[in-house]
Amino acid sequence: MCCGIAMAQTDVAVTDTTETDAFVVVDTTDHRHPTDSVLPTERVFDLIDTLFVRLPLMTEQITDSLDIPITKFQRMSLWKRQRLLVKFFGNKIDKLNEVDTTYITPQLYDYAFMLQNTNTFESFTIRSTGDKKQSLRFAPNPTFRLGGYFGWRWLFLGYTFDINRLFGSQRGNTHKTEVDLSLYTSRIGIDFYYRQTGNDFHCVNLNSLFTAAHPRPAGISNDFSGLDLQTRGFNVYYIFNHRRFSYPAAFSQSTVQRRSAGTIKLGFSFTHHRIAFDYNKLDSRIHAVIDPTMLFSKVKYNDYNINVGYAYNWVFRRNWLACASLSPGLSYNVTYYKTGDTEYAEGSLNFPKLHNFSLDKLNLDFITRIAVVYNNTHYFAGLSFILHSFDYKNRSIRFNNSFGSVNVYAGFNFKRKRQ
């Protein structure tokens, strides 16, 4: 997928007609030849620079913050102004991350490098609403990934590769896509996730469908290729005790927690789920014993969630930290549901809307985080566990979709910041 941004070129000249010390003439005309190539980053900075020339109040904020005369700033070359803009926004981000240094040691270095092993897992459980009270739990083969990351202050970028696929031991045509991105600052955290599962599921509790009166026939395989799950969404939350409690210390290694502290969190999340279940791929002998309410074809729903949680950082030894966090959330589901050839929709089929409010559409979701970290500000290593769990129900069926990751990492920081 490729994204592009097209921006119009604007020529702006600001002149002073009333005050002699307010502004100077600034020529921002683009003197490049029409055939010269322009990088997307140059277009972005050109637009930002134009906005600052048009908005003198913003220019004054920049010059006052960096202690530079406004006339000197306006006479600078575009390249120098771009560097000052980066410094200005960097200072703004640093102010958002101000902490109590008796509890938290801020990041002392500009750059970091680490190696990380990521193990992802998923579980999908279908529960009946009929008299049999049956359940089926499916799980794909876990993935084992290894890679490296390079970091600048609070931002980490890297790449990991699937070890099983590298050695040709991956079974089936999985078509898996897993993208997880978390940004941690002292005040605000954001999680982005996108997951497209493959067809390598297997039924974990198939034996539970059978009883002594109807024992499991021989030859029924636990493998199942008729389930396709897609999940994408985001979660944003606010840390109330952000001056004494540090999520980055536990999950991004950019600070060090010196004294134990906890905090209440408040967040909002949105998740879109698409679930396709081809029950015809189940063994025909399973159809004889399974509750018919569990046999759906497709479910698409949006999950709107408000979550309140608590997190605690326990410093049990110098440079050592253990973190535990739980965020239960109250979610509201807007659904499109299909079973066989019958379709049920709330609002438009493609664009379901929030209407006909019902308490039956409320569910509980959970976000769990656990971490153990060693960090002496220069070298760090640790283990983290993150789990997202979503519940869904309607009049005919209910299920749970859970996914997460276990990360094991080690790395070091370098290029100490200037005081």
ZAFI-35167 format. One record per residue (C-alpha): residue number from 1; residue in three letters; x, y, z. Coordinates in steps of 0.5 Angstrom, whole numbers, always signed. Example, Ala and Ser with C-alpha at 12.3 -4.5 7.8 and 13.67 -1.06 7.14 Angstrom:
! residues 2
(site 1 ALA (+25 -9 +16))
(site 2 SER (+27 -2 +14))
! end
This chain:
! residues 419
(site 1 MET (+0 +0 +0))
(site 2 CYS (+3 +7 -2))
(site 3 CYS (+0 +14 +1))
(site 4 GLY (+2 +20 -2))
(site 5 ILE (+0 +27 -1))
(site 6 ALA (+0 +33 -6))
(site 7 MET (+0 +40 -4))
(site 8 ALA (+0 +46 -8))
(site 9 GLN (+6 +51 -8))
(site 10 THR (+4 +58 -5))
(site 11 ASP (+8 +64 -6))
(site 12 VAL (+8 +69 +0))
(site 13 ALA (+11 +76 +2))
(site 14 VAL (+9 +79 +8))
(site 15 THR (+11 +87 +8))
(site 16 ASP (+10 +92 +14))
(site 17 THR (+6 +98 +12))
(site 18 THR (+5 +101 +19))
(site 19 GLU (+10 +99 +24))
(site 20 THR (+17 +99 +23))
(site 21 ASP (+19 +93 +28))
(site 22 ALA (+14 +88 +27))
(site 23 PHE (+16 +84 +20))
(site 24 VAL (+21 +84 +15))
(site 25 VAL (+20 +82 +8))
(site 26 VAL (+20 +75 +7))
(site 27 ASP (+21 +72 +0))
(site 28 THR (+18 +64 +0))
(site 29 THR (+18 +63 -7))
(site 30 ASP (+20 +57 -9))
(site 31 HIS (+26 +58 -14))
(site 32 ARG (+27 +51 -16))
(site 33 HIS (+26 +49 -23))
(site 34 PRO (+20 +46 -25))
(site 35 THR (+24 +39 -27))
(site 36 ASP (+27 +39 -20))
(site 37 SER (+25 +33 -16))
(site 38 VAL (+21 +35 -9))
(site 39 LEU (+21 +30 -3))
(site 40 PRO (+15 +29 +0))
(site 41 THR (+19 +31 +7))
(site 42 GLU (+21 +38 +3))
(site 43 ARG (+13 +39 +1))
(site 44 VAL (+11 +38 +9))
(site 45 PHE (+16 +43 +11))
(site 46 ASP (+15 +48 +6))
(site 47 LEU (+8 +48 +8))
(site 48 ILE (+9 +49 +15))
(site 49 ASP (+14 +54 +14))
(site 50 THR (+9 +58 +10))
(site 51 LEU (+4 +57 +16))
(site 52 PHE (+9 +60 +21))
(site 53 VAL (+10 +66 +16))
(site 54 ARG (+2 +67 +15))
(site 55 LEU (+1 +66 +23))
(site 56 PRO (+6 +71 +27))
(site 57 LEU (+4 +69 +33))
(site 58 MET (+6 +62 +32))
(site 59 THR (+13 +65 +30))
(site 60 GLU (+13 +69 +36))
(site 61 GLN (+12 +63 +40))
(site 62 ILE (+18 +59 +37))
(site 63 THR (+23 +65 +37))
(site 64 ASP (+21 +66 +45))
(site 65 SER (+22 +59 +46))
(site 66 LEU (+28 +58 +43))
(site 67 ASP (+31 +65 +45))
(site 68 ILE (+32 +68 +38))
(site 69 PRO (+30 +75 +35))
(site 70 ILE (+24 +74 +31))
(site 71 THR (+28 +78 +25))
(site 72 LYS (+34 +73 +25))
(site 73 PHE (+29 +68 +25))
(site 74 GLN (+26 +70 +19))
(site 75 ARG (+32 +72 +15))
(site 76 MET (+35 +65 +16))
(site 77 SER (+35 +60 +11))
(site 78 LEU (+29 +55 +10))
(site 79 TRP (+34 +49 +12))
(site 80 LYS (+36 +53 +19))
(site 81 ARG (+29 +54 +20))
(site 82 GLN (+27 +47 +19))
(site 83 ARG (+32 +45 +24))
(site 84 LEU (+29 +50 +29))
(site 85 LEU (+22 +47 +28))
(site 86 VAL (+24 +40 +30))
(site 87 LYS (+28 +43 +36))
(site 88 PHE (+21 +47 +38))
(site 89 PHE (+17 +41 +37))
(site 90 GLY (+22 +36 +41))
(site 91 ASN (+22 +41 +47))
(site 92 LYS (+14 +41 +47))
(site 93 ILE (+14 +34 +47))
(site 94 ASP (+19 +34 +53))
(site 95 LYS (+15 +38 +57))
(site 96 LEU (+9 +34 +56))
(site 97 ASN (+14 +28 +59))
(site 98 GLU (+16 +32 +65))
(site 99 VAL (+16 +28 +71))
(site 100 ASP (+18 +28 +78))
(site 101 THR (+26 +26 +78))
(site 102 THR (+26 +23 +85))
(site 103 TYR (+21 +17 +82))
(site 104 ILE (+23 +17 +75))
(site 105 THR (+30 +18 +71))
(site 106 PRO (+28 +21 +64))
(site 107 GLN (+32 +18 +58))
(site 108 LEU (+39 +20 +58))
(site 109 TYR (+41 +18 +51))
(site 110 ASP (+38 +20 +44))
(site 111 TYR (+39 +13 +41))
(site 112 ALA (+38 +6 +42))
(site 113 PHE (+38 -1 +39))
(site 114 MET (+35 -7 +41))
(site 115 LEU (+34 -14 +39))
(site 116 GLN (+27 -17 +40))
(site 117 ASN (+24 -24 +40))
(site 118 THR (+16 -23 +39))
(site 119 ASN (+11 -29 +40))
(site 120 THR (+4 -28 +38))
(site 121 PHE (-2 -32 +40))
(site 122 GLU (-9 -32 +39))
(site 123 SER (-16 -35 +41))
(site 124 PHE (-23 -35 +39))
(site 125 THR (-28 -38 +43))
(site 126 ILE (-35 -40 +40))
(site 127 ARG (-41 -41 +46))
(site 128 SER (-48 -43 +45))
(site 129 THR (-54 -40 +48))
(site 130 GLY (-58 -46 +47))
(site 131 ASP (-60 -52 +52))
(site 132 LYS (-53 -56 +51))
(site 133 LYS (-49 -50 +53))
(site 134 GLN (-43 -52 +49))
(site 135 SER (-37 -48 +47))
(site 136 LEU (-31 -49 +41))
(site 137 ARG (-24 -46 +42))
(site 138 PHE (-20 -45 +36))
(site 139 ALA (-13 -43 +36))
(site 140 PRO (-8 -42 +31))
(site 141 ASN (+0 -44 +31))
(site 142 PRO (+3 -39 +35))
(site 143 THR (+9 -35 +31))
(site 144 PHE (+16 -34 +33))
(site 145 ARG (+19 -28 +31))
(site 146 LEU (+26 -25 +31))
(site 147 GLY (+29 -18 +29))
(site 148 GLY (+32 -11 +31))
(site 149 TYR (+30 -4 +33))
(site 150 PHE (+33 +3 +32))
(site 151 GLY (+30 +8 +37))
(site 152 TRP (+30 +16 +37))
(site 153 ARG (+28 +18 +44))
(site 154 TRP (+21 +15 +45))
(site 155 LEU (+20 +13 +38))
(site 156 PHE (+22 +5 +36))
(site 157 LEU (+23 +3 +29))
(site 158 GLY (+25 -4 +27))
(site 159 TYR (+23 -11 +23))
(site 160 THR (+22 -18 +25))
(site 161 PHE (+22 -24 +21))
(site 162 ASP (+18 -31 +22))
(site 163 ILE (+23 -36 +24))
(site 164 ASN (+18 -42 +23))
(site 165 ARG (+17 -39 +16))
(site 166 LEU (+25 -38 +15))
(site 167 PHE (+26 -45 +16))
(site 168 GLY (+20 -48 +12))
(site 169 SER (+17 -51 +18))
(site 170 GLN (+10 -47 +18))
(site 171 ARG (+4 -51 +16))
(site 172 GLY (-1 -49 +11))
(site 173 ASN (-2 -43 +7))
(site 174 THR (-3 -38 +13))
(site 175 HIS (-3 -31 +10))
(site 176 LYS (-2 -28 +17))
(site 177 THR (-1 -20 +18))
(site 178 GLU (+0 -18 +24))
(site 179 VAL (+2 -10 +26))
(site 180 ASP (+2 -8 +33))
(site 181 LEU (+4 -1 +35))
(site 182 SER (+4 +2 +42))
(site 183 LEU (+7 +9 +43))
(site 184 TYR (+8 +11 +51))
(site 185 THR (+9 +18 +54))
(site 186 SER (+8 +20 +61))
(site 187 ARG (+1 +22 +60))
(site 188 ILE (-2 +19 +54))
(site 189 GLY (-1 +12 +51))
(site 190 ILE (-4 +10 +44))
(site 191 ASP (-4 +3 +42))
(site 192 PHE (-6 +1 +34))
(site 193 TYR (-7 -6 +32))
(site 194 TYR (-9 -10 +25))
(site 195 ARG (-9 -17 +25))
(site 196 GLN (-11 -22 +19))
(site 197 THR (-11 -29 +21))
(site 198 GLY (-9 -35 +17))
(site 199 ASN (-12 -42 +16))
(site 200 ASP (-8 -46 +21))
(site 201 PHE (-13 -46 +26))
(site 202 HIS (-14 -52 +30))
(site 203 CYS (-20 -54 +35))
(site 204 VAL (-17 -54 +43))
(site 205 ASN (-23 -57 +46))
(site 206 LEU (-26 -61 +41))
(site 207 ASN (-27 -67 +46))
(site 208 SER (-32 -63 +50))
(site 209 LEU (-37 -64 +44))
(site 210 PHE (-38 -71 +46))
(site 211 THR (-40 -75 +52))
(site 212 ALA (-40 -82 +54))
(site 213 ALA (-47 -83 +50))
(site 214 HIS (-44 -80 +44))
(site 215 PRO (-37 -81 +44))
(site 216 ARG (-32 -78 +39))
(site 217 PRO (-31 -82 +33))
(site 218 ALA (-24 -84 +31))
(site 219 GLY (-21 -80 +25))
(site 220 ILE (-24 -73 +27))
(site 221 SER (-18 -68 +26))
(site 222 ASN (-17 -62 +31))
(site 223 ASP (-15 -58 +25))
(site 224 PHE (-20 -53 +22))
(site 225 SER (-19 -48 +16))
(site 226 GLY (-26 -45 +16))
(site 227 LEU (-24 -39 +20))
(site 228 ASP (-22 -32 +18))
(site 229 LEU (-21 -27 +23))
(site 230 GLN (-19 -20 +22))
(site 231 THR (-19 -14 +27))
(site 232 ARG (-16 -7 +27))
(site 233 GLY (-17 -1 +32))
(site 234 PHE (-14 +3 +37))
(site 235 ASN (-14 +5 +44))
(site 236 VAL (-12 +11 +47))
(site 237 TYR (-11 +13 +55))
(site 238 TYR (-9 +18 +60))
(site 239 ILE (-5 +17 +66))
(site 240 PHE (-7 +21 +72))
(site 241 ASN (-1 +20 +76))
(site 242 HIS (+4 +21 +70))
(site 243 ARG (+9 +25 +74))
(site 244 ARG (+11 +19 +79))
(site 245 PHE (+9 +13 +75))
(site 246 SER (+12 +11 +68))
(site 247 TYR (+9 +6 +63))
(site 248 PRO (+15 +8 +58))
(site 249 ALA (+20 +5 +64))
(site 250 ALA (+16 -2 +63))
(site 251 PHE (+14 -2 +56))
(site 252 SER (+19 +2 +52))
(site 253 GLN (+25 +3 +56))
(site 254 SER (+26 +10 +55))
(site 255 THR (+26 +12 +63))
(site 256 VAL (+28 +8 +69))
(site 257 GLN (+23 +8 +75))
(site 258 ARG (+26 +9 +81))
(site 259 ARG (+21 +9 +87))
(site 260 SER (+15 +4 +87))
(site 261 ALA (+8 +8 +84))
(site 262 GLY (+1 +7 +81))
(site 263 THR (-4 +10 +77))
(site 264 ILE (-11 +10 +75))
(site 265 LYS (-12 +10 +67))
(site 266 LEU (-18 +13 +63))
(site 267 GLY (-18 +11 +56))
(site 268 PHE (-23 +10 +50))
(site 269 SER (-22 +4 +44))
(site 270 PHE (-25 +3 +38))
(site 271 THR (-24 -4 +34))
(site 272 HIS (-27 -7 +28))
(site 273 HIS (-28 -14 +28))
(site 274 ARG (-30 -19 +22))
(site 275 ILE (-31 -26 +23))
(site 276 ALA (-32 -31 +18))
(site 277 PHE (-34 -38 +20))
(site 278 ASP (-35 -44 +14))
(site 279 TYR (-38 -49 +19))
(site 280 ASN (-39 -54 +13))
(site 281 LYS (-31 -55 +14))
(site 282 LEU (-33 -58 +20))
(site 283 ASP (-33 -66 +20))
(site 284 SER (-40 -68 +18))
(site 285 ARG (-40 -72 +25))
(site 286 ILE (-39 -66 +29))
(site 287 HIS (-46 -63 +26))
(site 288 ALA (-49 -69 +29))
(site 289 VAL (-48 -67 +36))
(site 290 ILE (-46 -59 +36))
(site 291 ASP (-51 -54 +38))
(site 292 PRO (-54 -51 +32))
(site 293 THR (-54 -44 +35))
(site 294 MET (-46 -44 +34))
(site 295 LEU (-47 -45 +27))
(site 296 PHE (-46 -38 +24))
(site 297 SER (-43 -35 +17))
(site 298 LYS (-41 -28 +18))
(site 299 VAL (-41 -23 +24))
(site 300 LYS (-38 -16 +23))
(site 301 TYR (-38 -11 +29))
(site 302 ASN (-36 -5 +31))
(site 303 ASP (-33 -5 +39))
(site 304 TYR (-34 +2 +42))
(site 305 ASN (-30 +2 +49))
(site 306 ILE (-29 +6 +55))
(site 307 ASN (-24 +3 +60))
(site 308 VAL (-22 +5 +67))
(site 309 GLY (-16 +1 +70))
(site 310 TYR (-10 +1 +75))
(site 311 ALA (-3 +0 +74))
(site 312 TYR (+3 -1 +79))
(site 313 ASN (+10 -1 +78))
(site 314 TRP (+14 -4 +83))
(site 315 VAL (+21 -3 +84))
(site 316 PHE (+24 -9 +88))
(site 317 ARG (+31 -8 +87))
(site 318 ARG (+36 -2 +84))
(site 319 ASN (+35 -2 +77))
(site 320 TRP (+29 -7 +77))
(site 321 LEU (+22 -6 +75))
(site 322 ALA (+16 -11 +75))
(site 323 CYS (+9 -8 +72))
(site 324 ALA (+2 -10 +72))
(site 325 SER (-4 -7 +69))
(site 326 LEU (-11 -9 +68))
(site 327 SER (-16 -4 +64))
(site 328 PRO (-23 -7 +64))
(site 329 GLY (-28 -3 +59))
(site 330 LEU (-35 -3 +58))
(site 331 SER (-36 -4 +51))
(site 332 TYR (-42 -3 +46))
(site 333 ASN (-43 -7 +40))
(site 334 VAL (-46 -5 +33))
(site 335 THR (-47 -11 +29))
(site 336 TYR (-48 -14 +22))
(site 337 TYR (-50 -22 +23))
(site 338 LYS (-51 -27 +18))
(site 339 THR (-53 -34 +19))
(site 340 GLY (-54 -39 +13))
(site 341 ASP (-58 -35 +7))
(site 342 THR (-61 -30 +13))
(site 343 GLU (-58 -23 +14))
(site 344 TYR (-59 -19 +20))
(site 345 ALA (-57 -12 +20))
(site 346 GLU (-57 -6 +25))
(site 347 GLY (-58 +1 +21))
(site 348 SER (-55 +0 +14))
(site 349 LEU (-52 -6 +12))
(site 350 ASN (-45 -3 +10))
(site 351 PHE (-45 +3 +15))
(site 352 PRO (-48 +0 +21))
(site 353 LYS (-50 +6 +26))
(site 354 LEU (-51 +7 +33))
(site 355 HIS (-59 +7 +34))
(site 356 ASN (-64 +3 +38))
(site 357 PHE (-60 +3 +44))
(site 358 SER (-60 -4 +48))
(site 359 LEU (-57 -6 +54))
(site 360 ASP (-56 -13 +51))
(site 361 LYS (-51 -10 +46))
(site 362 LEU (-46 -8 +52))
(site 363 ASN (-40 -13 +54))
(site 364 LEU (-34 -13 +58))
(site 365 ASP (-27 -12 +55))
(site 366 PHE (-20 -13 +58))
(site 367 ILE (-13 -10 +57))
(site 368 THR (-8 -14 +61))
(site 369 ARG (+0 -12 +61))
(site 370 ILE (+5 -15 +65))
(site 371 ALA (+13 -13 +65))
(site 372 VAL (+19 -15 +68))
(site 373 VAL (+25 -10 +66))
(site 374 TYR (+32 -9 +68))
(site 375 ASN (+35 -2 +66))
(site 376 ASN (+41 +2 +69))
(site 377 THR (+40 +7 +64))
(site 378 HIS (+45 +5 +59))
(site 379 TYR (+44 -3 +58))
(site 380 PHE (+37 -6 +59))
(site 381 ALA (+33 -12 +58))
(site 382 GLY (+26 -15 +60))
(site 383 LEU (+20 -19 +58))
(site 384 SER (+13 -16 +57))
(site 385 PHE (+6 -19 +56))
(site 386 ILE (+0 -16 +53))
(site 387 LEU (-7 -19 +52))
(site 388 HIS (-13 -16 +49))
(site 389 SER (-20 -19 +50))
(site 390 PHE (-26 -18 +47))
(site 391 ASP (-33 -21 +48))
(site 392 TYR (-39 -21 +44))
(site 393 LYS (-46 -23 +44))
(site 394 ASN (-53 -23 +41))
(site 395 ARG (-59 -27 +41))
(site 396 SER (-57 -33 +38))
(site 397 ILE (-49 -33 +40))
(site 398 ARG (-44 -31 +44))
(site 399 PHE (-36 -31 +43))
(site 400 ASN (-29 -29 +45))
(site 401 ASN (-23 -26 +41))
(site 402 SER (-17 -26 +45))
(site 403 PHE (-10 -24 +42))
(site 404 GLY (-3 -22 +45))
(site 405 SER (+4 -22 +45))
(site 406 VAL (+10 -24 +49))
(site 407 ASN (+16 -20 +48))
(site 408 VAL (+23 -22 +50))
(site 409 TYR (+29 -16 +49))
(site 410 ALA (+36 -14 +50))
(site 411 GLY (+39 -7 +48))
(site 412 PHE (+43 -1 +50))
(site 413 ASN (+43 +7 +49))
(site 414 PHE (+48 +11 +46))
(site 415 LYS (+50 +18 +45))
(site 416 ARG (+48 +22 +51))
(site 417 LYS (+44 +28 +51))
(site 418 ARG (+47 +35 +52))
(site 419 GLN (+45 +38 +59))
! end
